[in-house]
Amino acid sequence: MEIFEPFVRTWADITSGRHVPLAFRFVLQPCVAAFFAWRAGLADARAGRPYYFWALVSDPAHRRRLLREGWRQIGKVFLVALLADAIYQAIELHWFYPFQALMIAMLLAVLPYLVFRSIVNRILHGRWHGR
């Protein structure tokens, strides 16, 4: 069960309530990711591009370009999420768990970006393309 230890520690840390001094990161980072996703989803809808996450999964010919474009949009938010979690770990845990920091950054920055960008494109796509 040692392989699941980082997941269990991360889940216990999130649900323990110890993160209260730095809980703003659980609201602020997804909001910033949603802001960048809104801008990108709006541009996708205007250009008539497919939903970002679906194109990322189903279009191997353009996957590299899509990943670079997405990383340019969300990279800074992801790095701030990593830094915030590192600071939190230093204050609360007195140790740094890199895998935990990566998991939290993915959860707080990348996942909201992927979801919101596709939702915005889906909602606005019909407005410009009559569907």
N, CA, C and O atoms as a GROMACS GRO file, in nm:
protein
  524
    1MET      N    1   0.080  -0.120   0.000
    1MET     CA    2   0.000   0.000   0.000
    1MET      C    3   0.085   0.127   0.000
    1MET      O    4   0.031   0.237   0.006
    2GLU      N    5   0.212   0.112  -0.007
    2GLU     CA    6   0.301   0.228  -0.007
    2GLU      C    7   0.282   0.314  -0.131
    2GLU      O    8   0.310   0.434  -0.128
    3ILE      N    9   0.235   0.255  -0.239
    3ILE     CA   10   0.214   0.331  -0.362
    3ILE      C   11   0.101   0.434  -0.347
    3ILE      O   12   0.104   0.538  -0.413
    4PHE      N   13   0.003   0.406  -0.263
    4PHE     CA   14  -0.110   0.496  -0.243
    4PHE      C   15  -0.085   0.599  -0.133
    4PHE      O   16  -0.169   0.686  -0.111
    5GLU      N   17   0.026   0.589  -0.066
    5GLU     CA   18   0.056   0.677   0.047
    5GLU      C   19   0.050   0.826   0.011
    5GLU      O   20  -0.007   0.903   0.088
    6PRO      N   21   0.106   0.870  -0.103
    6PRO     CA   22   0.095   1.013  -0.136
    6PRO      C   23  -0.050   1.058  -0.157
    6PRO      O   24  -0.086   1.169  -0.118
    7PHE      N   25  -0.132   0.974  -0.217
    7PHE     CA   26  -0.272   1.008  -0.238
    7PHE      C   27  -0.346   1.018  -0.105
    7PHE      O   28  -0.424   1.111  -0.083
    8VAL      N   29  -0.322   0.922  -0.018
    8VAL     CA   30  -0.387   0.920   0.113
    8VAL      C   31  -0.344   1.041   0.194
    8VAL      O   32  -0.427   1.105   0.259
    9ARG      N   33  -0.215   1.075   0.193
    9ARG     CA   34  -0.165   1.190   0.268
    9ARG      C   35  -0.225   1.320   0.213
    9ARG      O   36  -0.264   1.408   0.290
   10THR      N   37  -0.233   1.331   0.081
   10THR     CA   38  -0.290   1.451   0.021
   10THR      C   39  -0.436   1.465   0.057
   10THR      O   40  -0.480   1.573   0.094
   11TRP      N   41  -0.512   1.357   0.046
   11TRP     CA   42  -0.654   1.362   0.079
   11TRP      C   43  -0.674   1.397   0.226
   11TRP      O   44  -0.759   1.479   0.261
   12ALA      N   45  -0.595   1.335   0.313
   12ALA     CA   46  -0.605   1.364   0.456
   12ALA      C   47  -0.570   1.509   0.484
   12ALA      O   48  -0.632   1.573   0.569
   13ASP      N   49  -0.472   1.561   0.414
   13ASP     CA   50  -0.431   1.700   0.433
   13ASP      C   51  -0.541   1.796   0.388
   13ASP      O   52  -0.568   1.896   0.455
   14ILE      N   53  -0.603   1.766   0.275
   14ILE     CA   54  -0.708   1.854   0.222
   14ILE      C   55  -0.828   1.855   0.315
   14ILE      O   56  -0.887   1.960   0.339
   15THR      N   57  -0.866   1.740   0.366
   15THR     CA   58  -0.987   1.729   0.446
   15THR      C   59  -0.966   1.753   0.595
   15THR      O   60  -1.064   1.755   0.670
   16SER      N   61  -0.842   1.771   0.639
   16SER     CA   62  -0.816   1.783   0.781
   16SER      C   63  -0.853   1.918   0.840
   16SER      O   64  -0.876   1.929   0.961
   17GLY      N   65  -0.859   2.022   0.758
   17GLY     CA   66  -0.887   2.154   0.811
   17GLY      C   67  -0.761   2.229   0.851
   17GLY      O   68  -0.768   2.346   0.890
   18ARG      N   69  -0.645   2.164   0.841
   18ARG     CA   70  -0.520   2.232   0.877
   18ARG      C   71  -0.486   2.342   0.777
   18ARG      O   72  -0.408   2.432   0.807
   19HIS      N   73  -0.543   2.334   0.659
   19HIS     CA   74  -0.510   2.430   0.554
   19HIS      C   75  -0.581   2.564   0.569
   19HIS      O   76  -0.563   2.652   0.484
   20VAL      N   77  -0.658   2.583   0.673
   20VAL     CA   78  -0.737   2.705   0.690
   20VAL      C   79  -0.655   2.833   0.676
   20VAL      O   80  -0.704   2.927   0.613
   21PRO      N   81  -0.534   2.843   0.731
   21PRO     CA   82  -0.460   2.969   0.713
   21PRO      C   83  -0.432   3.002   0.566
   21PRO      O   84  -0.418   3.119   0.531
   22LEU      N   85  -0.423   2.902   0.483
   22LEU     CA   86  -0.396   2.926   0.341
   22LEU      C   87  -0.510   2.876   0.253
   22LEU      O   88  -0.488   2.839   0.138
   23ALA      N   89  -0.631   2.873   0.306
   23ALA     CA   90  -0.745   2.820   0.232
   23ALA      C   91  -0.781   2.906   0.110
   23ALA      O   92  -0.849   2.858   0.020
   24PHE      N   93  -0.736   3.029   0.106
   24PHE     CA   94  -0.766   3.115  -0.008
   24PHE      C   95  -0.722   3.052  -0.139
   24PHE      O   96  -0.780   3.081  -0.244
   25ARG      N   97  -0.622   2.967  -0.136
   25ARG     CA   98  -0.572   2.905  -0.258
   25ARG      C   99  -0.675   2.813  -0.320
   25ARG      O  100  -0.675   2.793  -0.441
   26PHE      N  101  -0.765   2.755  -0.238
   26PHE     CA  102  -0.868   2.666  -0.290
   26PHE      C  103  -0.979   2.741  -0.363
   26PHE      O  104  -1.058   2.680  -0.435
   27VAL      N  105  -0.985   2.871  -0.347
   27VAL     CA  106  -1.083   2.953  -0.416
   27VAL      C  107  -1.014   3.037  -0.524
   27VAL      O  108  -1.060   3.042  -0.638
   28LEU      N  109  -0.906   3.101  -0.488
   28LEU     CA  110  -0.839   3.194  -0.578
   28LEU      C  111  -0.783   3.126  -0.703
   28LEU      O  112  -0.805   3.174  -0.815
   29GLN      N  113  -0.712   3.018  -0.687
   29GLN     CA  114  -0.646   2.955  -0.802
   29GLN      C  115  -0.745   2.900  -0.905
   29GLN      O  116  -0.724   2.919  -1.024
   30PRO      N  117  -0.853   2.831  -0.862
   30PRO     CA  118  -0.951   2.790  -0.964
   30PRO      C  119  -1.019   2.909  -1.031
   30PRO      O  120  -1.053   2.902  -1.150
   31CYS      N  121  -1.038   3.019  -0.958
   31CYS     CA  122  -1.098   3.138  -1.019
   31CYS      C  123  -1.006   3.199  -1.125
   31CYS      O  124  -1.052   3.240  -1.231
   32VAL      N  125  -0.878   3.205  -1.096
   32VAL     CA  126  -0.783   3.257  -1.195
   32VAL      C  127  -0.777   3.164  -1.316
   32VAL      O  128  -0.774   3.210  -1.430
   33ALA      N  129  -0.776   3.033  -1.291
   33ALA     CA  130  -0.777   2.936  -1.402
   33ALA      C  131  -0.904   2.953  -1.484
   33ALA      O  132  -0.899   2.944  -1.607
   34ALA      N  133  -1.018   2.976  -1.419
   34ALA     CA  134  -1.144   2.996  -1.490
   34ALA      C  135  -1.141   3.124  -1.574
   34ALA      O  136  -1.197   3.128  -1.683
   35PHE      N  137  -1.074   3.228  -1.523
   35PHE     CA  138  -1.061   3.352  -1.600
   35PHE      C  139  -0.986   3.327  -1.730
   35PHE      O  140  -1.031   3.370  -1.837
   36PHE      N  141  -0.872   3.259  -1.722
   36PHE     CA  142  -0.795   3.230  -1.843
   36PHE      C  143  -0.872   3.134  -1.934
   36PHE      O  144  -0.866   3.146  -2.056
   37ALA      N  145  -0.945   3.041  -1.876
   37ALA     CA  146  -1.025   2.948  -1.955
   37ALA      C  147  -1.138   3.021  -2.027
   37ALA      O  148  -1.171   2.989  -2.141
   38TRP      N  149  -1.197   3.120  -1.960
   38TRP     CA  150  -1.303   3.199  -2.022
   38TRP      C  151  -1.250   3.269  -2.147
   38TRP      O  152  -1.312   3.264  -2.253
   39ARG      N  153  -1.136   3.333  -2.132
   39ARG     CA  154  -1.077   3.404  -2.248
   39ARG      C  155  -1.048   3.308  -2.362
   39ARG      O  156  -1.080   3.337  -2.477
   40ALA      N  157  -0.988   3.194  -2.331
   40ALA     CA  158  -0.953   3.097  -2.434
   40ALA      C  159  -1.078   3.033  -2.494
   40ALA      O  160  -1.084   3.012  -2.615
   41GLY      N  161  -1.177   3.000  -2.412
   41GLY     CA  162  -1.301   2.941  -2.461
   41GLY      C  163  -1.378   3.036  -2.550
   41GLY      O  164  -1.439   2.995  -2.649
   42LEU      N  165  -1.376   3.165  -2.515
   42LEU     CA  166  -1.439   3.267  -2.598
   42LEU      C  167  -1.372   3.274  -2.735
   42LEU      O  168  -1.440   3.280  -2.837
   43ALA      N  169  -1.240   3.274  -2.736
   43ALA     CA  170  -1.166   3.275  -2.863
   43ALA      C  171  -1.194   3.147  -2.943
   43ALA      O  172  -1.208   3.153  -3.065
   44ASP      N  173  -1.202   3.034  -2.876
   44ASP     CA  174  -1.233   2.908  -2.944
   44ASP      C  175  -1.371   2.914  -3.009
   44ASP      O  176  -1.387   2.874  -3.125
   45ALA      N  177  -1.469   2.965  -2.935
   45ALA     CA  178  -1.606   2.973  -2.987
   45ALA      C  179  -1.614   3.067  -3.106
   45ALA      O  180  -1.678   3.035  -3.206
   46ARG      N  181  -1.549   3.182  -3.097
   46ARG     CA  182  -1.552   3.278  -3.208
   46ARG      C  183  -1.487   3.220  -3.334
   46ARG      O  184  -1.533   3.245  -3.445
   47ALA      N  185  -1.379   3.143  -3.314
   47ALA     CA  186  -1.307   3.086  -3.428
   47ALA      C  187  -1.371   2.956  -3.478
   47ALA      O  188  -1.330   2.902  -3.581
   48GLY      N  189  -1.470   2.905  -3.405
   48GLY     CA  190  -1.535   2.781  -3.445
   48GLY      C  191  -1.451   2.658  -3.421
   48GLY      O  192  -1.472   2.554  -3.484
   49ARG      N  193  -1.356   2.669  -3.328
   49ARG     CA  194  -1.272   2.553  -3.297
   49ARG      C  195  -1.349   2.452  -3.211
   49ARG      O  196  -1.444   2.489  -3.143
   50PRO      N  197  -1.307   2.326  -3.215
   50PRO     CA  198  -1.375   2.225  -3.132
   50PRO      C  199  -1.344   2.247  -2.985
   50PRO      O  200  -1.255   2.325  -2.949
   51TYR      N  201  -1.419   2.177  -2.900
   51TYR     CA  202  -1.398   2.188  -2.756
   51TYR      C  203  -1.256   2.147  -2.724
   51TYR      O  204  -1.206   2.046  -2.772
   52TYR      N  205  -1.191   2.227  -2.642
   52TYR     CA  206  -1.047   2.211  -2.617
   52TYR      C  207  -1.012   2.072  -2.566
   52TYR      O  208  -0.925   2.006  -2.623
   53PHE      N  209  -1.076   2.027  -2.462
   53PHE     CA  210  -1.040   1.898  -2.403
   53PHE      C  211  -1.066   1.785  -2.501
   53PHE      O  212  -0.986   1.692  -2.512
   54TRP      N  213  -1.178   1.792  -2.573
   54TRP     CA  214  -1.210   1.688  -2.670
   54TRP      C  215  -1.105   1.687  -2.782
   54TRP      O  216  -1.060   1.581  -2.823
   55ALA      N  217  -1.068   1.803  -2.831
   55ALA     CA  218  -0.965   1.811  -2.936
   55ALA      C  219  -0.831   1.760  -2.884
   55ALA      O  220  -0.757   1.694  -2.957
   56LEU      N  221  -0.801   1.789  -2.761
   56LEU     CA  222  -0.676   1.743  -2.700
   56LEU      C  223  -0.671   1.591  -2.696
   56LEU      O  224  -0.566   1.531  -2.721
   57VAL      N  225  -0.782   1.530  -2.664
   57VAL     CA  226  -0.788   1.383  -2.653
   57VAL      C  227  -0.799   1.316  -2.789
   57VAL      O  228  -0.737   1.212  -2.812
   58SER      N  229  -0.878   1.373  -2.879
   58SER     CA  230  -0.913   1.302  -3.002
   58SER      C  231  -0.835   1.344  -3.126
   58SER      O  232  -0.850   1.281  -3.231
   59ASP      N  233  -0.754   1.448  -3.119
   59ASP     CA  234  -0.685   1.497  -3.238
   59ASP      C  235  -0.533   1.492  -3.219
   59ASP      O  236  -0.472   1.592  -3.183
   60PRO      N  237  -0.472   1.374  -3.243
   60PRO     CA  238  -0.328   1.362  -3.220
   60PRO      C  239  -0.244   1.451  -3.311
   60PRO      O  240  -0.131   1.486  -3.276
   61ALA      N  241  -0.297   1.489  -3.427
   61ALA     CA  242  -0.221   1.573  -3.519
   61ALA      C  243  -0.197   1.712  -3.463
   61ALA      O  244  -0.095   1.774  -3.492
   62HIS      N  245  -0.291   1.763  -3.382
   62HIS     CA  246  -0.280   1.898  -3.327
   62HIS      C  247  -0.255   1.900  -3.177
   62HIS      O  248  -0.255   2.006  -3.115
   63ARG      N  249  -0.235   1.784  -3.118
   63ARG     CA  250  -0.221   1.774  -2.972
   63ARG      C  251  -0.106   1.858  -2.919
   63ARG      O  252  -0.122   1.929  -2.819
   64ARG      N  253   0.009   1.853  -2.984
   64ARG     CA  254   0.127   1.929  -2.937
   64ARG      C  255   0.098   2.079  -2.938
   64ARG      O  256   0.132   2.149  -2.842
   65ARG      N  257   0.036   2.129  -3.044
   65ARG     CA  258   0.004   2.271  -3.053
   65ARG      C  259  -0.097   2.310  -2.945
   65ARG      O  260  -0.085   2.414  -2.881
   66LEU      N  261  -0.196   2.225  -2.925
   66LEU     CA  262  -0.297   2.253  -2.823
   66LEU      C  263  -0.237   2.252  -2.683
   66LEU      O  264  -0.273   2.336  -2.600
   67LEU      N  265  -0.148   2.159  -2.656
   67LEU     CA  266  -0.082   2.155  -2.525
   67LEU      C  267   0.002   2.280  -2.501
   67LEU      O  268  -0.001   2.338  -2.392
   68ARG      N  269   0.076   2.322  -2.603
   68ARG     CA  270   0.158   2.445  -2.589
   68ARG      C  271   0.068   2.566  -2.564
   68ARG      O  272   0.097   2.649  -2.478
   69GLU      N  273  -0.040   2.575  -2.640
   69GLU     CA  274  -0.132   2.687  -2.623
   69GLU      C  275  -0.194   2.687  -2.483
   69GLU      O  276  -0.201   2.791  -2.418
   70GLY      N  277  -0.238   2.572  -2.438
   70GLY     CA  278  -0.296   2.561  -2.304
   70GLY      C  279  -0.195   2.593  -2.195
   70GLY      O  280  -0.228   2.659  -2.097
   71TRP      N  281  -0.072   2.545  -2.212
   71TRP     CA  282   0.031   2.570  -2.112
   71TRP      C  283   0.064   2.719  -2.104
   71TRP      O  284   0.088   2.771  -1.995
   72ARG      N  285   0.066   2.787  -2.219
   72ARG     CA  286   0.089   2.933  -2.217
   72ARG      C  287  -0.020   3.003  -2.137
   72ARG      O  288   0.008   3.100  -2.067
   73GLN      N  289  -0.142   2.955  -2.147
   73GLN     CA  290  -0.254   3.016  -2.076
   73GLN      C  291  -0.249   2.987  -1.926
   73GLN      O  292  -0.272   3.076  -1.844
   74ILE      N  293  -0.220   2.864  -1.890
   74ILE     CA  294  -0.237   2.819  -1.751
   74ILE      C  295  -0.105   2.798  -1.678
   74ILE      O  296  -0.105   2.776  -1.557
   75GLY      N  297   0.006   2.805  -1.746
   75GLY     CA  298   0.137   2.777  -1.686
   75GLY      C  299   0.169   2.859  -1.563
   75GLY      O  300   0.217   2.806  -1.463
   76LYS      N  301   0.142   2.988  -1.569
   76LYS     CA  302   0.172   3.075  -1.454
   76LYS      C  303   0.083   3.041  -1.336
   76LYS      O  304   0.129   3.041  -1.221
   77VAL      N  305  -0.043   3.013  -1.362
   77VAL     CA  306  -0.134   2.976  -1.254
   77VAL      C  307  -0.089   2.844  -1.190
   77VAL      O  308  -0.093   2.828  -1.068
   78PHE      N  309  -0.046   2.751  -1.273
   78PHE     CA  310   0.004   2.623  -1.224
   78PHE      C  311   0.127   2.644  -1.136
   78PHE      O  312   0.137   2.584  -1.029
   79LEU      N  313   0.221   2.728  -1.180
   79LEU     CA  314   0.341   2.754  -1.101
   79LEU      C  315   0.308   2.824  -0.969
   79LEU      O  316   0.369   2.795  -0.866
   80VAL      N  317   0.213   2.916  -0.971
   80VAL     CA  318   0.170   2.982  -0.847
   80VAL      C  319   0.106   2.881  -0.754
   80VAL      O  320   0.127   2.886  -0.632
   81ALA      N  321   0.027   2.788  -0.809
   81ALA     CA  322  -0.033   2.683  -0.727
   81ALA      C  323   0.075   2.595  -0.663
   81ALA      O  324   0.063   2.559  -0.546
   82LEU      N  325   0.179   2.562  -0.739
   82LEU     CA  326   0.292   2.485  -0.683
   82LEU      C  327   0.360   2.562  -0.571
   82LEU      O  328   0.387   2.507  -0.464
   83LEU      N  329   0.387   2.689  -0.595
   83LEU     CA  330   0.453   2.772  -0.495
   83LEU      C  331   0.368   2.787  -0.369
   83LEU      O  332   0.419   2.776  -0.258
   84ALA      N  333   0.238   2.810  -0.386
   84ALA     CA  334   0.150   2.825  -0.271
   84ALA      C  335   0.146   2.697  -0.190
   84ALA      O  336   0.145   2.701  -0.067
   85ASP      N  337   0.143   2.582  -0.257
   85ASP     CA  338   0.141   2.457  -0.183
   85ASP      C  339   0.274   2.432  -0.113
   85ASP      O  340   0.277   2.378  -0.002
   86ALA      N  341   0.384   2.470  -0.178
   86ALA     CA  342   0.515   2.456  -0.113
   86ALA      C  343   0.522   2.541   0.014
   86ALA      O  344   0.575   2.496   0.116
   87ILE      N  345   0.470   2.663   0.007
   87ILE     CA  346   0.469   2.750   0.125
   87ILE      C  347   0.380   2.690   0.233
   87ILE      O  348   0.418   2.687   0.350
   88TYR      N  349   0.263   2.642   0.193
   88TYR     CA  350   0.173   2.578   0.289
   88TYR      C  351   0.242   2.460   0.357
   88TYR      O  352   0.236   2.447   0.479
   89GLN      N  353   0.307   2.374   0.278
   89GLN     CA  354   0.374   2.257   0.334
   89GLN      C  355   0.486   2.297   0.430
   89GLN      O  356   0.504   2.235   0.535
   90ALA      N  357   0.560   2.402   0.394
   90ALA     CA  358   0.668   2.447   0.482
   90ALA      C  359   0.613   2.496   0.615
   90ALA      O  360   0.671   2.470   0.720
   91ILE      N  361   0.500   2.569   0.611
   91ILE     CA  362   0.442   2.624   0.733
   91ILE      C  363   0.374   2.516   0.817
   91ILE      O  364   0.398   2.507   0.937
   92GLU      N  365   0.291   2.435   0.754
   92GLU     CA  366   0.207   2.341   0.827
   92GLU      C  367   0.272   2.204   0.850
   92GLU      O  368   0.257   2.145   0.957
   93LEU      N  369   0.344   2.154   0.750
   93LEU     CA  370   0.396   2.018   0.757
   93LEU      C  371   0.545   2.014   0.791
   93LEU      O  372   0.599   1.909   0.827
   94HIS      N  373   0.611   2.128   0.779
   94HIS     CA  374   0.755   2.138   0.804
   94HIS      C  375   0.834   2.041   0.715
   94HIS      O  376   0.940   1.990   0.754
   95TRP      N  377   0.782   2.017   0.597
   95TRP     CA  378   0.846   1.928   0.501
   95TRP      C  379   0.788   1.959   0.364
   95TRP      O  380   0.683   2.023   0.355
   96PHE      N  381   0.854   1.915   0.258
   96PHE     CA  382   0.802   1.938   0.124
   96PHE      C  383   0.781   1.803   0.055
   96PHE      O  384   0.874   1.724   0.042
   97TYR      N  385   0.658   1.780   0.012
   97TYR     CA  386   0.621   1.660  -0.062
   97TYR      C  387   0.591   1.703  -0.206
   97TYR      O  388   0.482   1.752  -0.234
   98PRO      N  389   0.686   1.684  -0.299
   98PRO     CA  390   0.666   1.735  -0.435
   98PRO      C  391   0.546   1.672  -0.506
   98PRO      O  392   0.475   1.741  -0.580
   99PHE      N  393   0.522   1.543  -0.485
   99PHE     CA  394   0.409   1.479  -0.550
   99PHE      C  395   0.278   1.540  -0.502
   99PHE      O  396   0.186   1.559  -0.581
  100GLN      N  397   0.269   1.569  -0.376
  100GLN     CA  398   0.149   1.632  -0.321
  100GLN      C  399   0.130   1.771  -0.381
  100GLN      O  400   0.019   1.808  -0.416
  101ALA      N  401   0.238   1.846  -0.394
  101ALA     CA  402   0.229   1.980  -0.453
  101ALA      C  403   0.182   1.972  -0.599
  101ALA      O  404   0.101   2.053  -0.642
  102LEU      N  405   0.232   1.874  -0.673
  102LEU     CA  406   0.189   1.857  -0.812
  102LEU      C  407   0.040   1.819  -0.820
  102LEU      O  408  -0.032   1.870  -0.904
  103MET      N  409  -0.003   1.731  -0.731
  103MET     CA  410  -0.143   1.691  -0.730
  103MET      C  411  -0.234   1.810  -0.700
  103MET      O  412  -0.336   1.828  -0.767
  104ILE      N  413  -0.197   1.889  -0.602
  104ILE     CA  414  -0.279   2.005  -0.565
  104ILE      C  415  -0.280   2.106  -0.680
  104ILE      O  416  -0.385   2.162  -0.711
  105ALA      N  417  -0.165   2.131  -0.742
  105ALA     CA  418  -0.159   2.226  -0.853
  105ALA      C  419  -0.244   2.179  -0.970
  105ALA      O  420  -0.311   2.259  -1.035
  106MET      N  421  -0.242   2.050  -0.999
  106MET     CA  422  -0.326   1.995  -1.106
  106MET      C  423  -0.473   2.013  -1.071
  106MET      O  424  -0.554   2.051  -1.155
  107LEU      N  425  -0.507   1.986  -0.946
  107LEU     CA  426  -0.645   1.996  -0.901
  107LEU      C  427  -0.695   2.141  -0.902
  107LEU      O  428  -0.809   2.166  -0.938
  108LEU      N  429  -0.610   2.234  -0.862
  108LEU     CA  430  -0.652   2.374  -0.847
  108LEU      C  431  -0.634   2.459  -0.972
  108LEU      O  432  -0.698   2.563  -0.984
  109ALA      N  433  -0.548   2.417  -1.064
  109ALA     CA  434  -0.521   2.501  -1.180
  109ALA      C  435  -0.558   2.433  -1.312
  109ALA      O  436  -0.634   2.489  -1.391
  110VAL      N  437  -0.506   2.316  -1.336
  110VAL     CA  438  -0.522   2.252  -1.466
  110VAL      C  439  -0.664   2.198  -1.486
  110VAL      O  440  -0.725   2.223  -1.590
  111LEU      N  441  -0.716   2.127  -1.390
  111LEU     CA  442  -0.849   2.070  -1.404
  111LEU      C  443  -0.957   2.176  -1.425
  111LEU      O  444  -1.038   2.162  -1.516
  112PRO      N  445  -0.960   2.284  -1.344
  112PRO     CA  446  -1.061   2.388  -1.371
  112PRO      C  447  -1.044   2.452  -1.509
  112PRO      O  448  -1.142   2.485  -1.575
  113TYR      N  449  -0.920   2.469  -1.554
  113TYR     CA  450  -0.896   2.527  -1.685
  113TYR      C  451  -0.955   2.439  -1.795
  113TYR      O  452  -1.026   2.488  -1.883
  114LEU      N  453  -0.927   2.310  -1.789
  114LEU     CA  454  -0.979   2.218  -1.891
  114LEU      C  455  -1.131   2.217  -1.893
  114LEU      O  456  -1.193   2.221  -1.999
  115VAL      N  457  -1.190   2.213  -1.776
  115VAL     CA  458  -1.337   2.206  -1.768
  115VAL      C  459  -1.400   2.336  -1.814
  115VAL      O  460  -1.490   2.335  -1.899
  116PHE      N  461  -1.355   2.450  -1.760
  116PHE     CA  462  -1.418   2.577  -1.793
  116PHE      C  463  -1.398   2.617  -1.939
  116PHE      O  464  -1.489   2.673  -2.000
  117ARG      N  465  -1.283   2.589  -1.995
  117ARG     CA  466  -1.259   2.627  -2.134
  117ARG      C  467  -1.357   2.555  -2.226
  117ARG      O  468  -1.412   2.616  -2.318
  118SER      N  469  -1.377   2.428  -2.202
  118SER     CA  470  -1.471   2.352  -2.285
  118SER      C  471  -1.615   2.397  -2.262
  118SER      O  472  -1.693   2.405  -2.357
  119ILE      N  473  -1.652   2.425  -2.138
  119ILE     CA  474  -1.789   2.470  -2.108
  119ILE      C  475  -1.817   2.604  -2.174
  119ILE      O  476  -1.923   2.623  -2.234
  120VAL      N  477  -1.724   2.698  -2.164
  120VAL     CA  478  -1.743   2.830  -2.225
  120VAL      C  479  -1.757   2.816  -2.376
  120VAL      O  480  -1.845   2.877  -2.436
  121ASN      N  481  -1.672   2.736  -2.437
  121ASN     CA  482  -1.681   2.714  -2.581
  121ASN      C  483  -1.816   2.654  -2.617
  121ASN      O  484  -1.879   2.696  -2.714
  122ARG      N  485  -1.860   2.556  -2.540
  122ARG     CA  486  -1.988   2.489  -2.570
  122ARG      C  487  -2.105   2.586  -2.558
  122ARG      O  488  -2.194   2.586  -2.643
  123ILE      N  489  -2.106   2.669  -2.455
  123ILE     CA  490  -2.215   2.764  -2.436
  123ILE      C  491  -2.216   2.871  -2.544
  123ILE      O  492  -2.322   2.904  -2.597
  124LEU      N  493  -2.100   2.923  -2.577
  124LEU     CA  494  -2.093   3.036  -2.671
  124LEU      C  495  -2.085   2.993  -2.818
  124LEU      O  496  -2.110   3.074  -2.907
  125HIS      N  497  -2.051   2.869  -2.843
  125HIS     CA  498  -2.036   2.821  -2.981
  125HIS      C  499  -2.166   2.841  -3.061
  125HIS      O  500  -2.163   2.886  -3.175
  126GLY      N  501  -2.277   2.806  -2.999
  126GLY     CA  502  -2.406   2.819  -3.068
  126GLY      C  503  -2.442   2.964  -3.098
  126GLY      O  504  -2.510   2.992  -3.197
  127ARG      N  505  -2.397   3.054  -3.014
  127ARG     CA  506  -2.428   3.196  -3.035
  127ARG      C  507  -2.367   3.248  -3.165
  127ARG      O  508  -2.429   3.327  -3.236
  128TRP      N  509  -2.245   3.204  -3.195
  128TRP     CA  510  -2.179   3.255  -3.316
  128TRP      C  511  -2.196   3.165  -3.437
  128TRP      O  512  -2.173   3.208  -3.550
  129HIS      N  513  -2.236   3.042  -3.414
  129HIS     CA  514  -2.243   2.949  -3.526
  129HIS      C  515  -2.382   2.890  -3.546
  129HIS      O  516  -2.399   2.793  -3.621
  130GLY      N  517  -2.482   2.946  -3.480
  130GLY     CA  518  -2.621   2.915  -3.503
  130GLY      C  519  -2.665   2.773  -3.471
  130GLY      O  520  -2.754   2.721  -3.538
  131ARG      N  521  -2.607   2.711  -3.372
  131ARG     CA  522  -2.649   2.575  -3.334
  131ARG      C  523  -2.725   2.577  -3.208
  131ARG      O  524  -2.768   2.473  -3.160
   0.00000   0.00000   0.00000
